[in-house]
């Protein structure tokens, strides 16, 4: 996911920070080049983020795991009984309820997905270099569907490490791992009841 306007909990990481950028949106500072970051991990990843929530500046931790073999993402938010599993090949979102042992399947949010190794669409401007969670990243400006400036920091291999939206920090990585991820964590555990909601 980041994506999607940019909703933080449950949406920001779902689309790897793909802002909803129209192709004809005005650049934050019109740039003639067409450079854009990779916004989908090239390799397996396990990243823990701190999310800033609400006007009081509360914080939550959110863990995002990605499997490059399946193009699937797993997102777990601190204090939540639900887990979000997104399959970007089938464009479906599965919400696991660990209390009731259910798996609810719906179309994934967002309208676009940049495959690994494919630059993001939309309007981007390279700003400079950053360093978050021990990782070097490139800082990019973009605009969301409401034409508000959003700044992201992406590694060269497509890991989103930080985002500032409307001038306010909303997410920052605190740990990053590129260790291979077990594929079974991207499916519901045995015994979960699956419900497919109509599109």
FIMI-618667 format. One line per 10 residues: number of its first residue (from 1); for each residue y, z, x of N, C-alpha, C, CB. Coordinates in nm, 3 decimals. Glycine has a CB too. Example, Ala and Ser with C-alpha at 12.3 -4.5 7.8 and 13.67 -1.06 7.14 Angstrom:
REM residues 2
1> -0.569 0.780 1.319 -0.450 0.780 1.230 -0.330 0.780 1.320 -0.447 0.905 1.131 ~ -0.225 0.708 1.285 -0.106 0.714 1.367 0.003 0.787 1.290 -0.060 0.572 1.408
This chain:
REM residues 199
1> -0.061 0.000 0.134 0.000 0.000 0.000 0.028 0.000 0.062 0.019 0.045 -0.110 ~ 0.538 0.215 -0.042 0.507 0.130 0.030 0.452 0.075 -0.081 0.441 0.154 0.149 ~ 0.319 0.077 -0.168 0.356 -0.012 -0.271 0.295 0.026 -0.376 0.333 -0.142 -0.248 ~ 0.427 0.046 -0.387 0.462 -0.054 -0.472 0.575 -0.012 -0.505 0.380 -0.084 -0.578 ~ 0.843 -0.085 -0.717 0.937 -0.026 -0.641 0.876 0.069 -0.547 1.031 0.036 -0.722 ~ 0.918 0.161 -0.495 0.836 0.240 -0.404 0.806 0.375 -0.467 0.906 0.258 -0.268 ~ 0.689 0.394 -0.520 0.648 0.522 -0.574 0.576 0.593 -0.462 0.558 0.506 -0.702 ~ 0.600 0.719 -0.445 0.543 0.787 -0.329 0.400 0.829 -0.356 0.627 0.909 -0.291 ~ 0.380 0.932 -0.435 0.244 0.981 -0.454 0.165 0.885 -0.539 0.245 1.121 -0.516 ~ 0.054 0.840 -0.488 -0.035 0.756 -0.566 0.005 0.610 -0.569 -0.044 0.806 -0.703
11> 0.119 0.575 -0.513 0.158 0.435 -0.517 0.208 0.389 -0.383 0.264 0.411 -0.622 ~ 0.279 0.476 -0.315 0.340 0.436 -0.189 0.236 0.383 -0.094 0.415 0.554 -0.126 ~ 0.123 0.449 -0.082 0.024 0.408 0.015 -0.075 0.306 -0.040 -0.050 0.528 0.065 ~ -0.076 0.290 -0.169 -0.173 0.197 -0.227 -0.153 0.056 -0.178 -0.164 0.200 -0.377 ~ -0.029 0.017 -0.161 -0.008 -0.120 -0.118 0.046 -0.129 0.022 0.085 -0.190 -0.212 ~ 0.020 -0.029 0.101 0.062 -0.032 0.241 0.208 -0.066 0.257 -0.021 -0.129 0.316 ~ 0.290 -0.006 0.173 0.433 -0.024 0.185 0.478 -0.165 0.165 0.479 0.022 0.316 ~ 0.411 -0.240 0.088 0.463 -0.372 0.056 0.579 -0.354 -0.040 0.352 -0.465 -0.004 ~ 0.704 -0.368 0.003 0.810 -0.360 -0.095 0.802 -0.479 -0.189 0.948 -0.354 -0.026 ~ 0.852 -0.461 -0.309 0.851 -0.572 -0.404 0.972 -0.658 -0.373 0.852 -0.523 -0.553
21> 0.956 -0.753 -0.285 1.068 -0.832 -0.236 1.059 -0.974 -0.290 1.070 -0.834 -0.082 ~ 1.161 -1.017 -0.359 1.167 -1.155 -0.402 1.195 -1.243 -0.282 1.275 -1.176 -0.511 ~ 1.141 -1.361 -0.281 1.161 -1.451 -0.169 1.308 -1.483 -0.148 1.083 -1.577 -0.188 ~ 1.386 -1.480 -0.257 1.527 -1.514 -0.243 1.616 -1.390 -0.236 1.570 -1.601 -0.359 ~ 1.556 -1.272 -0.215 1.636 -1.151 -0.208 1.728 -1.156 -0.088 1.547 -1.027 -0.202 ~ 1.848 -1.097 -0.103 1.942 -1.096 0.007 1.891 -1.006 0.117 2.081 -1.051 -0.040 ~ 1.898 -1.053 0.240 1.856 -0.973 0.355 1.955 -0.861 0.375 1.845 -1.059 0.482 ~ 1.909 -0.743 0.425 2.002 -0.634 0.451 2.114 -0.676 0.545 1.928 -0.516 0.509 ~ 2.086 -0.768 0.632 2.186 -0.825 0.722 2.133 -0.961 0.759 2.212 -0.734 0.850 ~ 2.163 -1.060 0.678 2.095 -1.188 0.677 2.048 -1.232 0.814 2.184 -1.292 0.620
31> 1.918 -1.252 0.827 1.858 -1.292 0.953 1.801 -1.432 0.938 1.748 -1.192 0.998 ~ 1.826 -1.514 1.037 1.784 -1.654 1.027 1.636 -1.670 1.058 1.866 -1.741 1.121 ~ 1.576 -1.575 1.132 1.435 -1.594 1.165 1.348 -1.547 1.049 1.399 -1.518 1.295 ~ 1.220 -1.584 1.058 1.129 -1.552 0.949 1.026 -1.449 0.993 1.058 -1.678 0.899 ~ 1.059 -1.373 1.095 0.967 -1.271 1.143 0.940 -1.167 1.034 1.022 -1.203 1.268 ~ 0.818 -1.119 1.031 0.780 -1.013 0.937 0.664 -0.936 0.998 0.743 -1.071 0.797 ~ 0.649 -0.811 0.961 0.539 -0.731 1.019 0.405 -0.759 0.954 0.571 -0.585 1.007 ~ 0.299 -0.721 1.025 0.169 -0.707 0.962 0.174 -0.576 0.885 0.050 -0.710 1.068 ~ 0.137 -0.578 0.757 0.146 -0.457 0.675 0.008 -0.412 0.625 0.238 -0.481 0.556 ~ -0.097 -0.473 0.673 -0.233 -0.433 0.642 -0.307 -0.410 0.773 -0.305 -0.541 0.554
41> -0.378 -0.299 0.787 -0.444 -0.270 0.915 -0.541 -0.380 0.958 -0.519 -0.139 0.905 ~ -0.539 -0.408 1.088 -0.632 -0.505 1.145 -0.768 -0.442 1.173 -0.576 -0.564 1.273 ~ -0.770 -0.309 1.185 -0.893 -0.237 1.220 -0.911 -0.119 1.126 -0.889 -0.189 1.369 ~ -1.027 -0.057 1.132 -1.048 0.067 1.057 -0.941 0.168 1.097 -1.191 0.124 1.083 ~ -0.900 0.249 1.000 -0.794 0.346 1.027 -0.813 0.470 0.941 -0.656 0.285 1.001 ~ -0.765 0.582 0.994 -0.765 0.710 0.923 -0.631 0.776 0.957 -0.889 0.802 0.964 ~ -0.539 0.779 0.860 -0.404 0.828 0.885 -0.371 0.939 0.787 -0.300 0.713 0.874 ~ -0.317 1.047 0.838 -0.265 1.154 0.752 -0.113 1.146 0.753 -0.314 1.296 0.800 ~ -0.056 1.147 0.633 0.089 1.139 0.615 0.143 1.268 0.555 0.127 1.018 0.527 ~ 0.270 1.293 0.581 0.344 1.393 0.506 0.440 1.318 0.416 0.419 1.494 0.601
51> 0.433 1.343 0.286 0.518 1.278 0.188 0.628 1.374 0.145 0.436 1.231 0.066 ~ 0.749 1.325 0.136 0.861 1.403 0.083 0.871 1.372 -0.065 0.995 1.371 0.157 ~ 0.864 1.475 -0.150 0.860 1.452 -0.294 0.971 1.529 -0.363 0.725 1.492 -0.351 ~ 1.030 1.465 -0.464 1.128 1.532 -0.549 1.261 1.557 -0.481 1.073 1.661 -0.597 ~ 1.362 1.589 -0.561 1.497 1.611 -0.508 1.508 1.733 -0.419 1.595 1.623 -0.622 ~ 1.416 1.828 -0.434 1.422 1.949 -0.353 1.362 1.931 -0.214 1.352 2.063 -0.423 ~ 1.303 1.812 -0.191 1.247 1.784 -0.059 1.115 1.852 -0.031 1.344 1.824 0.045 ~ 1.033 1.868 -0.135 0.900 1.926 -0.115 0.813 1.831 -0.032 0.833 1.955 -0.251 ~ 0.702 1.884 0.017 0.614 1.804 0.101 0.470 1.812 0.055 0.625 1.847 0.245 ~ 0.400 1.700 0.065 0.258 1.692 0.039 0.192 1.614 0.152 0.229 1.626 -0.099
61> 0.068 1.646 0.178 -0.008 1.565 0.274 -0.092 1.464 0.197 -0.098 1.654 0.365 ~ -0.105 1.347 0.255 -0.187 1.242 0.193 -0.266 1.173 0.305 -0.099 1.139 0.113 ~ -0.394 1.156 0.281 -0.481 1.093 0.380 -0.519 0.953 0.332 -0.608 1.178 0.406 ~ -0.499 0.855 0.419 -0.534 0.717 0.388 -0.639 0.670 0.487 -0.409 0.624 0.391 ~ -0.749 0.617 0.434 -0.852 0.557 0.520 -0.874 0.413 0.478 -0.985 0.639 0.512 ~ -0.902 0.328 0.576 -0.915 0.184 0.555 -1.037 0.132 0.628 -0.788 0.111 0.603 ~ -1.113 0.045 0.559 -1.224 -0.025 0.622 -1.192 -0.173 0.631 -1.355 -0.001 0.546 ~ -1.188 -0.225 0.753 -1.154 -0.366 0.772 -1.270 -0.456 0.729 -1.118 -0.393 0.917 ~ -1.392 -0.405 0.729 -1.507 -0.486 0.689 -1.503 -0.519 0.541 -1.637 -0.414 0.723 ~ -1.455 -0.424 0.459 -1.458 -0.441 0.313 -1.321 -0.464 0.251 -1.521 -0.321 0.249
71> -1.213 -0.447 0.331 -1.077 -0.452 0.277 -1.061 -0.350 0.165 -1.043 -0.594 0.227 ~ -1.105 -0.230 0.191 -1.092 -0.123 0.093 -1.014 -0.006 0.152 -1.231 -0.076 0.046 ~ -0.945 0.065 0.064 -0.860 0.177 0.103 -0.898 0.300 0.021 -0.711 0.142 0.083 ~ -0.899 0.415 0.087 -0.924 0.542 0.020 -0.802 0.631 0.043 -1.056 0.611 0.074 ~ -0.746 0.686 -0.066 -0.628 0.771 -0.057 -0.657 0.903 -0.127 -0.502 0.702 -0.119 ~ -0.636 1.012 -0.054 -0.654 1.147 -0.108 -0.524 1.225 -0.088 -0.774 1.220 -0.040 ~ -0.477 1.288 -0.194 -0.352 1.364 -0.189 -0.382 1.512 -0.196 -0.257 1.323 -0.302 ~ -0.316 1.588 -0.112 -0.333 1.733 -0.108 -0.316 1.795 -0.246 -0.233 1.794 -0.011 ~ -0.411 1.880 -0.285 -0.402 1.951 -0.411 -0.444 1.873 -0.532 -0.267 1.997 -0.430 ~ -0.488 1.749 -0.514 -0.526 1.665 -0.627 -0.678 1.656 -0.638 -0.466 1.525 -0.614
81> -0.729 1.655 -0.761 -0.873 1.640 -0.784 -0.914 1.494 -0.788 -0.912 1.708 -0.913 ~ -0.818 1.403 -0.775 -0.850 1.260 -0.783 -0.842 1.194 -0.646 -0.756 1.190 -0.880 ~ -0.922 1.090 -0.631 -0.924 1.006 -0.512 -0.906 0.862 -0.558 -1.058 1.023 -0.430 ~ -0.820 0.788 -0.488 -0.797 0.648 -0.525 -0.866 0.555 -0.426 -0.646 0.618 -0.530 ~ -0.950 0.468 -0.479 -1.021 0.368 -0.399 -0.973 0.231 -0.443 -1.177 0.382 -0.415 ~ -0.910 0.158 -0.352 -0.860 0.025 -0.386 -0.939 -0.080 -0.311 -0.710 0.013 -0.353 ~ -0.987 -0.179 -0.385 -1.060 -0.293 -0.328 -0.967 -0.413 -0.332 -1.195 -0.323 -0.406 ~ -0.920 -0.457 -0.215 -0.823 -0.565 -0.212 -0.887 -0.704 -0.220 -0.741 -0.556 -0.087 ~ -1.017 -0.713 -0.212 -1.083 -0.842 -0.235 -1.096 -0.869 -0.384 -1.222 -0.844 -0.167 ~ -1.124 -0.765 -0.462 -1.139 -0.782 -0.607 -1.014 -0.740 -0.682 -1.258 -0.702 -0.658
91> -0.914 -0.687 -0.610 -0.787 -0.640 -0.667 -0.812 -0.538 -0.778 -0.706 -0.759 -0.721 ~ -0.896 -0.440 -0.748 -0.924 -0.334 -0.843 -0.896 -0.197 -0.781 -1.070 -0.342 -0.891 ~ -0.858 -0.104 -0.867 -0.834 0.034 -0.829 -0.935 0.122 -0.903 -0.688 0.078 -0.861 ~ -1.006 0.204 -0.828 -1.100 0.299 -0.887 -1.047 0.440 -0.863 -1.244 0.282 -0.828 ~ -1.027 0.516 -0.970 -0.979 0.653 -0.959 -1.097 0.747 -0.981 -0.864 0.682 -1.062 ~ -1.130 0.822 -0.877 -1.239 0.918 -0.886 -1.184 1.053 -0.931 -1.312 0.931 -0.751 ~ -1.244 1.110 -1.032 -1.211 1.244 -1.077 -1.322 1.336 -1.029 -1.193 1.250 -1.234 ~ -1.292 1.417 -0.928 -1.395 1.499 -0.868 -1.432 1.620 -0.955 -1.350 1.546 -0.731 ~ -1.349 1.650 -1.055 -1.380 1.759 -1.147 -1.482 1.715 -1.252 -1.253 1.810 -1.216 ~ -1.457 1.597 -1.310 -1.544 1.547 -1.418 -1.647 1.446 -1.371 -1.460 1.486 -1.525
101> -1.643 1.412 -1.242 -1.737 1.317 -1.184 -1.735 1.182 -1.256 -1.878 1.374 -1.187 ~ -1.612 1.131 -1.272 -1.595 1.000 -1.334 -1.526 0.905 -1.236 -1.513 1.012 -1.465 ~ -1.548 0.777 -1.256 -1.485 0.672 -1.176 -1.425 0.570 -1.272 -1.588 0.604 -1.079 ~ -1.292 0.570 -1.285 -1.223 0.482 -1.378 -1.167 0.362 -1.303 -1.110 0.557 -1.453 ~ -1.201 0.243 -1.350 -1.164 0.120 -1.280 -1.058 0.044 -1.358 -1.288 0.030 -1.258 ~ -0.949 0.007 -1.290 -0.840 -0.072 -1.349 -0.796 -0.177 -1.249 -0.720 0.020 -1.389 ~ -0.715 -0.275 -1.293 -0.656 -0.367 -1.196 -0.567 -0.290 -1.098 -0.574 -0.478 -1.268 ~ -0.568 -0.328 -0.973 -0.486 -0.260 -0.873 -0.339 -0.288 -0.898 -0.526 -0.305 -0.731 ~ -0.251 -0.192 -0.869 -0.107 -0.214 -0.887 -0.056 -0.313 -0.782 -0.030 -0.082 -0.878 ~ 0.061 -0.370 -0.812 0.120 -0.464 -0.718 0.075 -0.606 -0.746 0.085 -0.426 -0.575
111> 0.154 -0.699 -0.697 0.125 -0.840 -0.724 0.088 -0.918 -0.599 0.244 -0.904 -0.789 ~ 0.104 -0.857 -0.482 0.077 -0.932 -0.362 -0.001 -0.850 -0.262 0.205 -0.982 -0.300 ~ -0.075 -0.918 -0.176 -0.150 -0.853 -0.071 -0.151 -0.943 0.050 -0.294 -0.820 -0.117 ~ -0.107 -0.889 0.164 -0.110 -0.965 0.288 -0.240 -0.933 0.359 0.014 -0.931 0.378 ~ -0.325 -1.033 0.376 -0.453 -1.012 0.444 -0.429 -0.966 0.587 -0.537 -1.142 0.442 ~ -0.523 -0.893 0.644 -0.507 -0.851 0.783 -0.474 -0.969 0.875 -0.633 -0.780 0.832 ~ -0.372 -0.951 0.960 -0.331 -1.057 1.051 -0.234 -1.156 0.991 -0.449 -1.129 1.099 ~ -0.195 -1.134 0.864 -0.100 -1.222 0.797 0.034 -1.150 0.781 -0.154 -1.268 0.658 ~ 0.144 -1.207 0.829 0.274 -1.140 0.814 0.307 -1.120 0.666 0.385 -1.221 0.882 ~ 0.378 -1.013 0.637 0.418 -0.984 0.500 0.514 -1.088 0.447 0.481 -0.846 0.491
121> 0.512 -1.109 0.316 0.610 -1.195 0.253 0.736 -1.115 0.224 0.554 -1.258 0.123 ~ 0.837 -1.181 0.174 0.961 -1.113 0.142 1.062 -1.123 0.256 0.935 -0.967 0.111 ~ 1.167 -1.044 0.245 1.278 -1.048 0.340 1.270 -0.928 0.433 1.413 -1.052 0.267 ~ 1.262 -0.952 0.561 1.248 -0.848 0.661 1.347 -0.870 0.775 1.105 -0.843 0.714 ~ 1.389 -0.761 0.837 1.474 -0.771 0.955 1.429 -0.667 1.057 1.624 -0.750 0.917 ~ 1.396 -0.717 1.176 1.354 -0.627 1.284 1.475 -0.547 1.331 1.290 -0.706 1.402 ~ 1.460 -0.413 1.336 1.572 -0.326 1.370 1.561 -0.269 1.510 1.581 -0.212 1.270 ~ 1.441 -0.231 1.550 1.425 -0.169 1.682 1.286 -0.112 1.697 1.528 -0.060 1.704 ~ 1.272 -0.016 1.787 1.143 0.044 1.815 1.145 0.192 1.781 1.104 0.024 1.962 ~ 1.030 0.242 1.736 1.016 0.382 1.702 0.893 0.441 1.766 1.011 0.400 1.552
131> 0.875 0.571 1.747 0.758 0.642 1.801 0.725 0.755 1.704 0.784 0.697 1.946 ~ 0.610 0.744 1.637 0.570 0.841 1.536 0.423 0.877 1.558 0.591 0.784 1.392 ~ 0.393 1.005 1.553 0.256 1.054 1.566 0.187 1.002 1.692 0.175 1.015 1.444 ~ 0.264 0.992 1.799 0.209 0.946 1.926 0.189 0.797 1.936 0.082 1.012 1.951 ~ 0.238 0.723 1.839 0.218 0.577 1.834 0.352 0.505 1.841 0.142 0.537 1.706 ~ 0.357 0.396 1.916 0.475 0.310 1.917 0.472 0.222 1.792 0.481 0.224 2.046 ~ 0.588 0.200 1.730 0.594 0.115 1.613 0.727 0.041 1.610 0.574 0.197 1.483 ~ 0.728 -0.070 1.539 0.850 -0.149 1.524 0.916 -0.114 1.392 0.819 -0.301 1.531 ~ 1.047 -0.093 1.396 1.123 -0.057 1.277 1.171 -0.183 1.208 1.242 0.036 1.313 ~ 1.146 -0.192 1.078 1.184 -0.309 0.998 1.265 -0.264 0.877 1.058 -0.388 0.953
141> 1.369 -0.339 0.845 1.443 -0.320 0.720 1.396 -0.422 0.618 1.596 -0.333 0.743 ~ 1.391 -0.380 0.493 1.361 -0.470 0.382 1.434 -0.418 0.260 1.207 -0.481 0.356 ~ 1.416 -0.482 0.146 1.476 -0.438 0.021 1.369 -0.433 -0.085 1.593 -0.531 -0.021 ~ 1.384 -0.339 -0.182 1.286 -0.331 -0.288 1.332 -0.410 -0.410 1.259 -0.186 -0.326 ~ 1.262 -0.395 -0.521 1.294 -0.474 -0.640 1.429 -0.437 -0.699 1.187 -0.455 -0.746 ~ 1.482 -0.319 -0.662 1.614 -0.278 -0.708 1.722 -0.304 -0.603 1.614 -0.131 -0.745 ~ 1.687 -0.384 -0.502 1.779 -0.421 -0.393 1.824 -0.301 -0.311 1.900 -0.493 -0.450 ~ 1.742 -0.196 -0.308 1.773 -0.081 -0.224 1.706 -0.097 -0.089 1.729 0.051 -0.292 ~ 1.780 -0.061 0.016 1.730 -0.075 0.151 1.612 0.018 0.176 1.841 -0.047 0.252 ~ 1.508 -0.037 0.235 1.392 0.040 0.276 1.363 0.009 0.421 1.270 0.009 0.186
151> 1.337 0.112 0.499 1.307 0.096 0.640 1.166 0.146 0.666 1.410 0.172 0.728 ~ 1.086 0.064 0.734 0.949 0.097 0.766 0.928 0.095 0.916 0.852 0.001 0.698 ~ 0.829 0.167 0.963 0.787 0.158 1.102 0.639 0.120 1.105 0.814 0.292 1.179 ~ 0.609 0.000 1.153 0.473 -0.053 1.158 0.428 -0.072 1.302 0.462 -0.185 1.082 ~ 0.302 -0.039 1.330 0.245 -0.073 1.459 0.213 -0.222 1.462 0.117 0.012 1.487 ~ 0.186 -0.273 1.581 0.154 -0.416 1.593 0.023 -0.452 1.524 0.147 -0.456 1.739 ~ -0.064 -0.352 1.502 -0.190 -0.382 1.433 -0.188 -0.340 1.287 -0.306 -0.314 1.504 ~ -0.067 -0.331 1.228 -0.054 -0.319 1.083 -0.062 -0.180 1.024 -0.156 -0.398 1.021 ~ -0.043 -0.076 1.105 -0.045 0.060 1.051 0.096 0.103 1.016 -0.108 0.159 1.153 ~ 0.117 0.148 0.892 0.247 0.197 0.849 0.257 0.344 0.890 0.268 0.179 0.694
161> 0.357 0.377 0.971 0.371 0.513 1.022 0.485 0.590 0.959 0.389 0.509 1.169 ~ 0.580 0.520 0.899 0.692 0.591 0.838 0.771 0.500 0.747 0.783 0.648 0.945 ~ 0.840 0.562 0.650 0.924 0.485 0.558 1.042 0.570 0.516 0.844 0.437 0.435 ~ 1.159 0.505 0.509 1.282 0.567 0.460 1.331 0.478 0.346 1.390 0.582 0.574 ~ 1.352 0.538 0.228 1.388 0.460 0.109 1.518 0.514 0.051 1.275 0.465 0.003 ~ 1.614 0.426 0.031 1.743 0.468 -0.022 1.811 0.570 0.068 1.726 0.526 -0.161 ~ 1.786 0.560 0.198 1.846 0.651 0.293 1.774 0.783 0.309 1.985 0.677 0.255 ~ 1.662 0.803 0.237 1.591 0.930 0.243 1.448 0.908 0.296 1.586 0.996 0.102 ~ 1.406 0.988 0.394 1.268 0.977 0.443 1.170 1.009 0.330 1.244 1.073 0.562 ~ 1.068 0.926 0.315 0.971 0.950 0.208 0.829 0.971 0.262 0.971 0.834 0.111
171> 0.799 0.917 0.378 0.664 0.932 0.431 0.667 0.919 0.583 0.567 0.827 0.369 ~ 0.584 1.001 0.649 0.572 0.992 0.795 0.432 1.033 0.836 0.678 1.082 0.865 ~ 0.371 0.954 0.924 0.237 0.985 0.973 0.242 1.106 1.065 0.175 0.864 1.046 ~ 0.140 1.192 1.055 0.130 1.306 1.146 0.004 1.298 1.232 0.131 1.437 1.068 ~ -0.090 1.212 1.194 -0.208 1.187 1.278 -0.259 1.046 1.250 -0.320 1.293 1.251 ~ -0.307 0.981 1.355 -0.355 0.843 1.345 -0.486 0.830 1.422 -0.249 0.743 1.399 ~ -0.586 0.773 1.357 -0.713 0.744 1.423 -0.756 0.602 1.388 -0.822 0.846 1.381 ~ -0.812 0.534 1.486 -0.869 0.401 1.463 -1.021 0.403 1.472 -0.812 0.300 1.563 ~ -1.080 0.518 1.451 -1.226 0.530 1.456 -1.290 0.455 1.340 -1.267 0.678 1.452 ~ -1.408 0.398 1.361 -1.478 0.330 1.250 -1.499 0.424 1.133 -1.613 0.275 1.298
181> -1.478 0.372 1.012 -1.492 0.452 0.891 -1.625 0.422 0.822 -1.374 0.424 0.796 ~ -1.698 0.525 0.779 -1.824 0.500 0.709 -1.799 0.432 0.575 -1.901 0.633 0.687 ~ -1.867 0.322 0.550 -1.838 0.241 0.431 -1.870 0.315 0.301 -1.916 0.112 0.436 ~ -1.960 0.415 0.306 -1.997 0.483 0.181 -1.883 0.562 0.120 -2.114 0.574 0.206 ~ -1.780 0.597 0.198 -1.670 0.676 0.141 -1.579 0.590 0.054 -1.589 0.741 0.252 ~ -1.599 0.460 0.053 -1.515 0.370 -0.027 -1.581 0.332 -0.159 -1.483 0.244 0.052 ~ -1.689 0.402 -0.192 -1.757 0.387 -0.321 -1.769 0.526 -0.383 -1.898 0.320 -0.304 ~ -1.786 0.533 -0.516 -1.804 0.665 -0.578 -1.935 0.729 -0.534 -1.802 0.653 -0.732 ~ -1.939 0.860 -0.524 -2.065 0.927 -0.489 -2.170 0.906 -0.598 -2.041 1.079 -0.468 ~ -2.296 0.924 -0.566 -2.402 0.914 -0.668 -2.378 1.014 -0.781 -2.540 0.938 -0.604
191> -2.407 0.967 -0.904 -2.395 1.054 -1.019 -2.263 1.045 -1.093 -2.416 1.193 -0.978 ~ -2.168 0.968 -1.039 -2.039 0.952 -1.109 -2.054 0.852 -1.223 -1.928 0.905 -1.010 ~ -1.993 0.881 -1.336 -1.995 0.791 -1.451 -1.879 0.692 -1.438 -1.985 0.870 -1.584 ~ -1.909 0.564 -1.443 -1.806 0.460 -1.427 -1.756 0.410 -1.561 -1.861 0.344 -1.345 ~ -1.623 0.397 -1.573 -1.561 0.343 -1.693 -1.464 0.234 -1.651 -1.489 0.455 -1.776 ~ -1.485 0.112 -1.703 -1.398 -0.001 -1.672 -1.298 -0.018 -1.786 -1.479 -0.132 -1.650 ~ -1.169 0.000 -1.756 -1.067 -0.018 -1.857 -1.034 -0.166 -1.872 -0.940 0.062 -1.822 ~ -1.000 -0.210 -1.994 -0.967 -0.351 -2.014 -0.841 -0.389 -1.936 -0.949 -0.381 -2.164 ~ -0.839 -0.515 -1.888 -0.725 -0.564 -1.812 -0.606 -0.581 -1.904 -0.760 -0.697 -1.742
